[in-house]
Amino acid sequence: MYAVFKTGGKQYRAAAGDTLKVEKIEAEKGATIELDQVLMVGEGEAVKIGAPYLQGGKVTARVVDHGRADKVKIIKFKRRKHHMKHMGHRQYFTQIEITGIDG
């Protein structure tokens, strides 16, 4: 069984036992969280699709870790103007393990 859910403005497809890196969620390490913005649940040929969210659908997950992703380097450059600007960004993430899917 798999589910497509939304968190942090992005959509993820996951099955039970999968480990995902999602946008930062304010939860303690080891805590159990419920993600209720489920868009679709499927198992083989049987697929349920929400409009926009599935009624009674939820994905339960356990917070494994918090961290920061690799640095993304941004360079702004204007030729013949003696202008170059270096910037960088490291996005925060939460690593979760999917423990159950209800549809």
N, CA, C and O atoms as a Tinker XYZ file with bonds, in Angstrom:
   412  protein
     1  N      0.842000   -1.176000    0.000000    73     2
     2  CA     0.000000    0.000000    0.000000    64     1     3
     3  C      0.887000    1.239000    0.000000    63     2     4     5
     4  O      1.885000    1.294000    0.718000    81     3
     5  N      0.521000    2.230000   -0.805000    73     3     6
     6  CA     1.281000    3.470000   -0.862000    64     5     7
     7  C      0.326000    4.653000   -0.762000    63     6     8     9
     8  O     -0.882000    4.513000   -0.950000    81     7
     9  N      0.884000    5.803000   -0.467000    73     7    10
    10  CA     0.081000    7.020000   -0.347000    64     9    11
    11  C      0.856000    8.190000   -0.937000    63    10    12    13
    12  O      2.087000    8.218000   -0.915000    81    11
    13  N      0.115000    9.148000   -1.459000    73    11    14
    14  CA     0.686000   10.418000   -1.898000    64    13    15
    15  C      0.152000   11.464000   -0.929000    63    14    16    17
    16  O     -1.060000   11.652000   -0.814000    81    15
    17  N      1.055000   12.141000   -0.235000    73    15    18
    18  CA     0.643000   13.130000    0.750000    64    17    19
    19  C      1.408000   14.418000    0.526000    63    18    20    21
    20  O      2.397000   14.460000   -0.206000    81    19
    21  N      0.923000   15.476000    1.178000    73    19    22
    22  CA     1.506000   16.801000    1.017000    64    21    23
    23  C      1.965000   17.313000    2.372000    63    22    24    25
    24  O      1.228000   17.256000    3.357000    81    23
    25  N      3.201000   17.817000    2.405000    73    23    26
    26  CA     3.716000   18.475000    3.593000    64    25    27
    27  C      4.794000   19.458000    3.170000    63    26    28    29
    28  O      5.617000   19.152000    2.307000    81    27
    29  N      4.789000   20.616000    3.765000    73    27    30
    30  CA     5.789000   21.621000    3.452000    64    29    31
    31  C      5.712000   22.153000    2.036000    63    30    32    33
    32  O      6.719000   22.599000    1.487000    81    31
    33  N      4.514000   22.112000    1.426000    73    31    34
    34  CA     4.353000   22.627000    0.080000    64    33    35
    35  C      4.799000   21.673000   -1.012000    63    34    36    37
    36  O      4.789000   22.037000   -2.188000    81    35
    37  N      5.191000   20.459000   -0.648000    73    35    38
    38  CA     5.635000   19.477000   -1.637000    64    37    39
    39  C      4.819000   18.195000   -1.478000    63    38    40    41
    40  O      4.239000   17.949000   -0.421000    81    39
    41  N      4.779000   17.383000   -2.530000    73    39    42
    42  CA     4.055000   16.122000   -2.497000    64    41    43
    43  C      5.056000   14.971000   -2.512000    63    42    44    45
    44  O      6.077000   15.023000   -3.197000    81    43
    45  N      4.738000   13.927000   -1.737000    73    43    46
    46  CA     5.617000   12.776000   -1.611000    64    45    47
    47  C      4.805000   11.501000   -1.794000    63    46    48    49
    48  O      3.649000   11.425000   -1.378000    81    47
    49  N      5.424000   10.496000   -2.424000    73    47    50
    50  CA     4.828000    9.170000   -2.550000    64    49    51
    51  C      5.621000    8.243000   -1.640000    63    50    52    53
    52  O      6.847000    8.177000   -1.729000    81    51
    53  N      4.923000    7.530000   -0.770000    73    51    54
    54  CA     5.626000    6.688000    0.197000    64    53    55
    55  C      4.810000    5.454000    0.526000    63    54    56    57
    56  O      3.583000    5.455000    0.426000    81    55
    57  N      5.504000    4.415000    0.916000    73    55    58
    58  CA     4.894000    3.185000    1.410000    64    57    59
    59  C      5.368000    2.980000    2.846000    63    58    60    61
    60  O      6.284000    3.660000    3.309000    81    59
    61  N      4.744000    2.051000    3.536000    73    59    62
    62  CA     5.122000    1.773000    4.919000    64    61    63
    63  C      6.568000    1.276000    4.968000    63    62    64    65
    64  O      6.957000    0.395000    4.201000    81    63
    65  N      7.354000    1.848000    5.871000    73    63    66
    66  CA     8.755000    1.473000    6.016000    64    65    67
    67  C      9.716000    2.374000    5.266000    63    66    68    69
    68  O     10.927000    2.267000    5.456000    81    67
    69  N      9.210000    3.261000    4.418000    73    67    70
    70  CA    10.076000    4.177000    3.669000    64    69    71
    71  C     10.622000    5.269000    4.572000    63    70    72    73
    72  O      9.989000    5.642000    5.560000    81    71
    73  N     11.800000    5.779000    4.230000    73    71    74
    74  CA    12.411000    6.898000    4.933000    64    73    75
    75  C     12.513000    8.065000    3.968000    63    74    76    77
    76  O     13.043000    7.919000    2.867000    81    75
    77  N     12.007000    9.228000    4.376000    73    75    78
    78  CA    11.970000   10.409000    3.519000    64    77    79
    79  C     12.593000   11.606000    4.215000    63    78    80    81
    80  O     12.582000   11.699000    5.443000    81    79
    81  N     13.137000   12.522000    3.419000    73    79    82
    82  CA    13.569000   13.821000    3.924000    64    81    83
    83  C     12.548000   14.842000    3.461000    63    82    84    85
    84  O     12.399000   15.081000    2.263000    81    83
    85  N     11.840000   15.448000    4.412000    73    83    86
    86  CA    10.803000   16.435000    4.105000    64    85    87
    87  C     11.212000   17.781000    4.694000    63    86    88    89
    88  O     12.183000   17.871000    5.445000    81    87
    89  N     10.470000   18.819000    4.348000    73    87    90
    90  CA    10.717000   20.133000    4.914000    64    89    91
    91  C     10.611000   20.054000    6.432000    63    90    92    93
    92  O      9.920000   19.183000    6.961000    81    91
    93  N     11.286000   20.952000    7.132000    73    91    94
    94  CA    11.387000   20.901000    8.585000    64    93    95
    95  C     10.012000   20.897000    9.248000    63    94    96    97
    96  O      9.152000   21.723000    8.941000    81    95
    97  N      9.828000   19.949000   10.161000    73    95    98
    98  CA     8.608000   19.826000   10.953000    64    97    99
    99  C      9.001000   20.017000   12.408000    63    98   100   101
   100  O      9.957000   19.403000   12.882000    81    99
   101  N      8.273000   20.859000   13.112000    73    99   102
   102  CA     8.555000   21.117000   14.527000    64   101   103
   103  C      8.061000   19.943000   15.364000    63   102   104   105
   104  O      6.913000   19.934000   15.808000    81   103
   105  N      8.917000   18.961000   15.581000    73   103   106
   106  CA     8.606000   17.796000   16.409000    64   105   107
   107  C      9.911000   17.276000   16.989000    63   106   108   109
   108  O     10.977000   17.420000   16.391000    81   107
   109  N      9.808000   16.679000   18.146000    73   107   110
   110  CA    10.991000   16.131000   18.802000    64   109   111
   111  C     11.468000   14.881000   18.072000    63   110   112   113
   112  O     10.684000   14.195000   17.416000    81   111
   113  N     12.755000   14.593000   18.192000    73   111   114
   114  CA    13.339000   13.395000   17.614000    64   113   115
   115  C     12.726000   12.171000   18.305000    63   114   116   117
   116  O     12.718000   12.097000   19.533000    81   115
   117  N     12.222000   11.227000   17.535000    73   115   118
   118  CA    11.582000   10.039000   18.082000    64   117   119
   119  C     10.084000   10.173000   18.253000    63   118   120   121
   120  O      9.421000    9.191000   18.588000    81   119
   121  N      9.526000   11.359000   18.034000    73   119   122
   122  CA     8.088000   11.581000   18.186000    64   121   123
   123  C      7.320000   10.996000   17.008000    63   122   124   125
   124  O      7.870000   10.824000   15.920000    81   123
   125  N      6.053000   10.694000   17.233000    73   123   126
   126  CA     5.171000   10.201000   16.178000    64   125   127
   127  C      4.319000   11.361000   15.681000    63   126   128   129
   128  O      3.729000   12.096000   16.473000    81   127
   129  N      4.260000   11.516000   14.368000    73   127   130
   130  CA     3.469000   12.597000   13.778000    64   129   131
   131  C      2.434000   12.011000   12.839000    63   130   132   133
   132  O      2.612000   10.913000   12.311000    81   131
   133  N      1.335000   12.755000   12.628000    73   131   134
   134  CA     0.283000   12.353000   11.698000    64   133   135
   135  C      0.188000   13.401000   10.606000    63   134   136   137
   136  O      0.045000   14.592000   10.883000    81   135
   137  N      0.268000   12.950000    9.371000    73   135   138
   138  CA     0.139000   13.818000    8.211000    64   137   139
   139  C     -1.236000   13.545000    7.611000    63   138   140   141
   140  O     -1.488000   12.458000    7.092000    81   139
   141  N     -2.131000   14.543000    7.685000    73   139   142
   142  CA    -3.512000   14.305000    7.274000    64   141   143
   143  C     -3.864000   14.869000    5.897000    63   142   144   145
   144  O     -5.012000   14.753000    5.467000    81   143
   145  N     -2.913000   15.470000    5.205000    73   143   146
   146  CA    -3.180000   15.979000    3.863000    64   145   147
   147  C     -2.828000   14.889000    2.845000    63   146   148   149
   148  O     -1.840000   14.994000    2.118000    81   147
   149  N     -3.655000   13.846000    2.810000    73   147   150
   150  CA    -3.426000   12.703000    1.931000    64   149   151
   151  C     -4.197000   12.937000    0.635000    63   150   152   153
   152  O     -5.407000   13.166000    0.662000    81   151
   153  N     -3.504000   12.882000   -0.489000    73   151   154
   154  CA    -4.105000   13.125000   -1.795000    64   153   155
   155  C     -4.585000   11.838000   -2.454000    63   154   156   157
   156  O     -5.592000   11.841000   -3.161000    81   155
   157  N     -3.869000   10.735000   -2.226000    73   155   158
   158  CA    -4.204000    9.488000   -2.894000    64   157   159
   159  C     -3.663000    8.310000   -2.097000    63   158   160   161
   160  O     -2.584000    8.389000   -1.509000    81   159
   161  N     -4.423000    7.212000   -2.082000    73   159   162
   162  CA    -3.987000    5.967000   -1.469000    64   161   163
   163  C     -4.236000    4.863000   -2.485000    63   162   164   165
   164  O     -5.305000    4.799000   -3.092000    81   163
   165  N     -3.255000    4.001000   -2.669000    73   163   166
   166  CA    -3.416000    2.935000   -3.642000    64   165   167
   167  C     -2.778000    1.640000   -3.200000    63   166   168   169
   168  O     -1.816000    1.624000   -2.432000    81   167
   169  N     -3.343000    0.541000   -3.710000    73   167   170
   170  CA    -2.776000   -0.785000   -3.473000    64   169   171
   171  C     -3.143000   -1.634000   -4.686000    63   170   172   173
   172  O     -4.287000   -2.063000   -4.835000    81   171
   173  N     -2.161000   -1.870000   -5.548000    73   171   174
   174  CA    -2.425000   -2.634000   -6.764000    64   173   175
   175  C     -3.341000   -1.851000   -7.702000    63   174   176   177
   176  O     -3.037000   -0.718000   -8.074000    81   175
   177  N     -4.454000   -2.456000   -8.079000    73   175   178
   178  CA    -5.424000   -1.807000   -8.974000    64   177   179
   179  C     -6.390000   -0.892000   -8.226000    63   178   180   181
   180  O     -7.002000   -0.016000   -8.837000    81   179
   181  N     -6.536000   -1.080000   -6.917000    73   179   182
   182  CA    -7.465000   -0.273000   -6.113000    64   181   183
   183  C     -6.796000    1.044000   -5.736000    63   182   184   185
   184  O     -5.820000    1.064000   -4.988000    81   183
   185  N     -7.334000    2.149000   -6.265000    73   183   186
   186  CA    -6.777000    3.468000   -6.003000    64   185   187
   187  C     -7.899000    4.398000   -5.559000    63   186   188   189
   188  O     -8.943000    4.476000   -6.207000    81   187
   189  N     -7.682000    5.097000   -4.459000    73   187   190
   190  CA    -8.636000    6.102000   -3.979000    64   189   191
   191  C     -8.001000    7.469000   -4.153000    63   190   192   193
   192  O     -6.868000    7.693000   -3.728000    81   191
   193  N     -8.731000    8.381000   -4.778000    73   191   194
   194  CA    -8.225000    9.723000   -5.037000    64   193   195
   195  C     -9.124000   10.730000   -4.328000    63   194   196   197
   196  O    -10.349000   10.652000   -4.424000    81   195
   197  N     -8.517000   11.667000   -3.623000    73   195   198
   198  CA    -9.265000   12.699000   -2.910000    64   197   199
   199  C     -9.548000   13.888000   -3.803000    63   198   200   201
   200  O     -8.980000   14.023000   -4.887000    81   199
   201  N    -10.445000   14.758000   -3.327000    73   199   202
   202  CA   -10.783000   15.965000   -4.075000    64   201   203
   203  C    -10.867000   17.151000   -3.132000    63   202   204   205
   204  O    -11.988000   17.458000   -2.728000    81   203
   205  N     -9.838000   17.840000   -2.742000    73   203   206
   206  CA    -8.444000   17.564000   -3.037000    64   205   207
   207  C     -7.814000   16.557000   -2.069000    63   206   208   209
   208  O     -6.834000   15.897000   -2.417000    81   207
   209  N     -8.373000   16.434000   -0.851000    73   207   210
   210  CA    -7.803000   15.497000    0.130000    64   209   211
   211  C     -8.759000   14.347000    0.368000    63   210   212   213
   212  O     -9.972000   14.490000    0.214000    81   211
   213  N     -8.204000   13.202000    0.746000    73   211   214
   214  CA    -8.973000   12.005000    1.015000    64   213   215
   215  C     -9.604000   12.109000    2.402000    63   214   216   217
   216  O     -8.918000   12.412000    3.379000    81   215
   217  N    -10.901000   11.861000    2.486000    73   215   218
   218  CA   -11.601000   11.908000    3.771000    64   217   219
   219  C    -11.119000   10.747000    4.650000    63   218   220   221
   220  O    -11.153000    9.590000    4.232000    81   219
   221  N    -10.678000   11.060000    5.849000    73   219   222
   222  CA   -10.231000   10.036000    6.791000    64   221   223
   223  C     -8.868000    9.461000    6.478000    63   222   224   225
   224  O     -8.435000    8.515000    7.137000    81   223
   225  N     -8.191000    9.998000    5.506000    73   223   226
   226  CA    -6.862000    9.496000    5.168000    64   225   227
   227  C     -5.793000   10.139000    6.026000    63   226   228   229
   228  O     -5.825000   11.345000    6.271000    81   227
   229  N     -4.848000    9.334000    6.482000    73   227   230
   230  CA    -3.732000    9.883000    7.243000    64   229   231
   231  C     -2.528000    8.974000    7.123000    63   230   232   233
   232  O     -2.652000    7.765000    6.928000    81   231
   233  N     -1.378000    9.575000    7.243000    73   231   234
   234  CA    -0.110000    8.856000    7.202000    64   233   235
   235  C      0.572000    9.109000    8.541000    63   234   236   237
   236  O      0.751000   10.258000    8.945000    81   235
   237  N      0.948000    8.041000    9.222000    73   235   238
   238  CA     1.668000    8.197000   10.489000    64   237   239
   239  C      3.139000    7.934000   10.240000    63   238   240   241
   240  O      3.517000    7.043000    9.480000    81   239
   241  N      3.960000    8.739000   10.905000    73   239   242
   242  CA     5.405000    8.634000   10.707000    64   241   243
   243  C      6.120000    8.907000   12.018000    63   242   244   245
   244  O      5.563000    9.496000   12.944000    81   243
   245  N      7.367000    8.466000   12.072000    73   243   246
   246  CA     8.216000    8.679000   13.241000    64   245   247
   247  C      9.372000    9.576000   12.811000    63   246   248   249
   248  O      9.990000    9.352000   11.770000    81   247
   249  N      9.657000   10.588000   13.618000    73   247   250
   250  CA    10.749000   11.511000   13.315000    64   249   251
   251  C     12.064000   10.813000   13.652000    63   250   252   253
   252  O     12.297000   10.423000   14.797000    81   251
   253  N     12.920000   10.661000   12.641000    73   251   254
   254  CA    14.196000    9.986000   12.821000    64   253   255
   255  C     15.293000   10.984000   13.162000    63   254   256   257
   256  O     16.098000   10.752000   14.065000    81   255
   257  N     15.321000   12.106000   12.428000    73   255   258
   258  CA    16.422000   13.051000   12.605000    64   257   259
   259  C     16.050000   14.408000   12.029000    63   258   260   261
   260  O     15.141000   14.527000   11.208000    81   259
   261  N     16.769000   15.419000   12.475000    73   259   262
   262  CA    16.691000   16.763000   11.904000    64   261   263
   263  C     18.068000   17.098000   11.356000    63   262   264   265
   264  O     19.078000   16.600000   11.854000    81   263
   265  N     18.108000   17.936000   10.336000    73   263   266
   266  CA    19.411000   18.293000    9.798000    64   265   267
   267  C     19.314000   19.401000    8.775000    63   266   268   269
   268  O     18.275000   20.041000    8.614000    81   267
   269  N     20.431000   19.612000    8.085000    73   267   270
   270  CA    20.502000   20.612000    7.026000    64   269   271
   271  C     21.063000   19.945000    5.778000    63   270   272   273
   272  O     21.980000   19.128000    5.856000    81   271
   273  N     20.505000   20.301000    4.632000    73   271   274
   274  CA    20.930000   19.713000    3.361000    64   273   275
   275  C     22.258000   20.309000    2.926000    63   274   276   277
   276  O     22.778000   21.219000    3.572000    81   275
   277  N     22.809000   19.794000    1.832000    73   275   278
   278  CA    24.047000   20.318000    1.277000    64   277   279
   279  C     23.849000   21.759000    0.816000    63   278   280   281
   280  O     22.738000   22.183000    0.496000    81   279
   281  N     24.957000   22.498000    0.790000    73   279   282
   282  CA    24.888000   23.908000    0.409000    64   281   283
   283  C     24.602000   24.059000   -1.082000    63   282   284   285
   284  O     25.200000   23.384000   -1.920000    81   283
   285  N     23.678000   24.958000   -1.388000    73   283   286
   286  CA    23.399000   25.354000   -2.760000    64   285   287
   287  C     24.094000   26.682000   -2.967000    63   286   288   289
   288  O     23.836000   27.643000   -2.241000    81   287
   289  N     24.977000   26.744000   -3.956000    73   287   290
   290  CA    25.728000   27.969000   -4.208000    64   289   291
   291  C     25.030000   28.800000   -5.268000    63   290   292   293
   292  O     24.614000   28.283000   -6.305000    81   291
   293  N     24.903000   30.099000   -4.998000    73   291   294
   294  CA    24.274000   31.037000   -5.903000    64   293   295
   295  C     25.300000   32.100000   -6.268000    63   294   296   297
   296  O     25.905000   32.717000   -5.390000    81   295
   297  N     25.491000   32.310000   -7.554000    73   295   298
   298  CA    26.417000   33.341000   -8.015000    64   297   299
   299  C     25.662000   34.272000   -8.951000    63   298   300   301
   300  O     25.070000   33.832000   -9.936000    81   299
   301  N     25.686000   35.563000   -8.634000    73   299   302
   302  CA    25.105000   36.575000   -9.512000    64   301   303
   303  C     26.257000   37.356000  -10.128000    63   302   304   305
   304  O     27.137000   37.847000   -9.421000    81   303
   305  N     26.243000   37.465000  -11.441000    73   303   306
   306  CA    27.358000   38.052000  -12.162000    64   305   307
   307  C     26.843000   38.960000  -13.261000    63   306   308   309
   308  O     25.966000   38.580000  -14.035000    81   307
   309  N     27.403000   40.179000  -13.323000    73   307   310
   310  CA    27.077000   41.110000  -14.409000    64   309   311
   311  C     28.365000   41.431000  -15.144000    63   310   312   313
   312  O     29.294000   41.988000  -14.559000    81   311
   313  N     28.427000   41.091000  -16.394000    73   311   314
   314  CA    29.658000   41.274000  -17.151000    64   313   315
   315  C     29.945000   42.755000  -17.384000    63   314   316   317
   316  O     29.037000   43.572000  -17.539000    81   315
   317  N     31.226000   43.067000  -17.404000    73   315   318
   318  CA    31.745000   44.412000  -17.668000    64   317   319
   319  C     31.285000   45.456000  -16.649000    63   318   320   321
   320  O     31.401000   46.652000  -16.916000    81   319
   321  N     30.777000   45.049000  -15.515000    73   319   322
   322  CA    30.303000   45.996000  -14.493000    64   321   323
   323  C     31.046000   45.834000  -13.180000    63   322   324   325
   324  O     30.726000   46.521000  -12.211000    81   323
   325  N     32.019000   44.953000  -13.121000    73   323   326
   326  CA    32.765000   44.658000  -11.892000    64   325   327
   327  C     31.815000   44.272000  -10.760000    63   326   328   329
   328  O     31.944000   44.744000   -9.631000    81   327
   329  N     30.869000   43.413000  -11.085000    73   327   330
   330  CA    29.886000   42.995000  -10.082000    64   329   331
   331  C     29.772000   41.473000  -10.084000    63   330   332   333
   332  O     29.404000   40.867000  -11.090000    81   331
   333  N     30.096000   40.866000   -8.937000    73   331   334
   334  CA    29.874000   39.442000   -8.743000    64   333   335
   335  C     29.493000   39.242000   -7.286000    63   334   336   337
   336  O     30.158000   39.748000   -6.382000    81   335
   337  N     28.416000   38.499000   -7.067000    73   335   338
   338  CA    27.916000   38.290000   -5.715000    64   337   339
   339  C     27.797000   36.788000   -5.464000    63   338   340   341
   340  O     27.138000   36.075000   -6.221000    81   339
   341  N     28.439000   36.317000   -4.402000    73   339   342
   342  CA    28.385000   34.915000   -4.016000    64   341   343
   343  C     27.438000   34.768000   -2.827000    63   342   344   345
   344  O     27.530000   35.514000   -1.852000    81   343
   345  N     26.536000   33.803000   -2.919000    73   343   346
   346  CA    25.638000   33.509000   -1.804000    64   345   347
   347  C     25.510000   31.996000   -1.675000    63   346   348   349
   348  O     25.822000   31.257000   -2.608000    81   347
   349  N     25.059000   31.552000   -0.537000    73   347   350
   350  CA    24.829000   30.132000   -0.316000    64   349   351
   351  C     23.619000   29.930000    0.572000    63   350   352   353
   352  O     23.197000   30.837000    1.289000    81   351
   353  N     23.061000   28.717000    0.515000    73   351   354
   354  CA    21.870000   28.415000    1.307000    64   353   355
   355  C     21.881000   26.940000    1.681000    63   354   356   357
   356  O     22.178000   26.080000    0.852000    81   355
   357  N     21.555000   26.660000    2.930000    73   355   358
   358  CA    21.394000   25.285000    3.395000    64   357   359
   359  C     19.999000   25.153000    3.979000    63   358   360   361
   360  O     19.663000   25.816000    4.961000    81   359
   361  N     19.185000   24.294000    3.371000    73   359   362
   362  CA    17.798000   24.128000    3.776000    64   361   363
   363  C     17.693000   23.144000    4.941000    63   362   364   365
   364  O     18.367000   22.113000    4.944000    81   363
   365  N     16.859000   23.452000    5.921000    73   363   366
   366  CA    16.587000   22.543000    7.030000    64   365   367
   367  C     15.656000   21.436000    6.558000    63   366   368   369
   368  O     14.778000   21.672000    5.728000    81   367
   369  N     15.845000   20.217000    7.090000    73   367   370
   370  CA    14.957000   19.115000    6.757000    64   369   371
   371  C     14.698000   18.263000    7.984000    63   370   372   373
   372  O     15.420000   18.333000    8.978000    81   371
   373  N     13.649000   17.456000    7.893000    73   371   374
   374  CA    13.326000   16.467000    8.908000    64   373   375
   375  C     13.268000   15.112000    8.216000    63   374   376   377
   376  O     12.569000   14.954000    7.215000    81   375
   377  N     13.990000   14.145000    8.738000    73   375   378
   378  CA    13.955000   12.797000    8.172000    64   377   379
   379  C     12.914000   12.000000    8.928000    63   378   380   381
   380  O     12.969000   11.894000   10.153000    81   379
   381  N     11.955000   11.433000    8.190000    73   379   382
   382  CA    10.866000   10.674000    8.815000    64   381   383
   383  C     10.841000    9.251000    8.255000    63   382   384   385
   384  O     11.281000    8.991000    7.135000    81   383
   385  N     10.313000    8.346000    9.071000    73   383   386
   386  CA    10.093000    6.960000    8.646000    64   385   387
   387  C      8.591000    6.695000    8.700000    63   386   388   389
   388  O      7.961000    6.878000    9.742000    81   387
   389  N      8.026000    6.269000    7.585000    73   387   390
   390  CA     6.582000    6.011000    7.484000    64   389   391
   391  C      6.268000    4.719000    8.237000    63   390   392   393
   392  O      6.845000    3.668000    7.958000    81   391
   393  N      5.340000    4.815000    9.203000    73   391   394
   394  CA     4.995000    3.637000    9.998000    64   393   395
   395  C      3.634000    3.063000    9.628000    63   394   396   397
   396  O      3.405000    1.866000    9.800000    81   395
   397  N      2.729000    3.895000    9.123000    73   395   398
   398  CA     1.402000    3.376000    8.775000    64   397   399
   399  C      0.661000    4.299000    7.832000    63   398   400   401
   400  O      0.892000    5.508000    7.804000    81   399
   401  N     -0.243000    3.697000    7.053000    73   399   402
   402  CA    -1.065000    4.443000    6.106000    64   401   403
   403  C     -2.519000    4.022000    6.306000    63   402   404   405
   404  O     -2.843000    2.836000    6.243000    81   403
   405  N     -3.391000    5.000000    6.547000    73   403   406
   406  CA    -4.836000    4.741000    6.670000    64   405   407
   407  C     -5.542000    5.472000    5.532000    63   406   408   409
   408  O     -5.282000    6.650000    5.284000    81   407
   409  N     -6.430000    4.769000    4.850000    73   407   410
   410  CA    -7.120000    5.396000    3.731000    64   409   411
   411  C     -8.582000    5.168000    3.812000    63   410   412
   412  O     -9.327000    5.627000    2.946000    81   411
